[in-house]
Amino acid sequence: MRAMIVTAVGAALVAGMAVRAAGAADEKKETPAVLQYTMKDIDGKDVNLSKYQGKVLLIVNVATFCGNTPQYKQLEETYKKYHDQGFEILGFPANDFGKQEPGTESQIKEFCTSKYSVDFPMFSKVVVKGPQKTDLYKYLTENAPKKGEVTWNFEKFLIGKDGKIAARFAPKTKPDAPEVVKAIETELKK
């Protein structure tokens, strides 16, 4: 009788471990592909993008010395307007276009905070086009509704709560343009 109880308890423990393992595997599978990357923030710390799961994201490649640089103002305003509703902007400095982002991470951070009071998450410099582009941007450019290389600084990718790329906006399209605002609000309502 005691052996049967021990066997039953052992079987229950094994079954419980299998259920937990299956649950952990399901959790891993549920993380959308775009959020399965770990990137360095502007201070050099690892950030697993899965922390943004369930949020609406605007991923933007940024540069300090670009004609589009004033978009930092609209990006920050848009971030403040929608952040409490589950919206994040992720800024990725890139020096791929006209060498318009030559500075170090600390110089970029200083510029963004002092000139534009940027409060949204900023990351370390990445490559967004060509054979050396970071895996995140490989994913974005290969899976966006409009596939293809990033064309210039301040190109924007809108990610829905479901982790799918909902829209892609050209560099000159300002973050507060009606089509961007409408797309953000649509994704936040889902």
KAVEN-V763951 format. One line per field, one symbol per residue. ss: DSSP state (a for helix, b for strand, c for the rest). A space follows every 10 residues. Layout:
ss=???
This chain:
ss=caaaaaaaaa aaaaaaaaaa aaaaaaaaaa ccaaaccbbb bccccbbbaa aacccbbbbb bbcccccccc aaaaaaaaaa aaaaacbbbb bbbbcccccc ccccaaaaaa aaaaaacccc bbbbbbcccc ccccaaaaaa aaaccccccc cccccbbbbc ccccbbbbbc cccccccaaa aaaaaaaaac
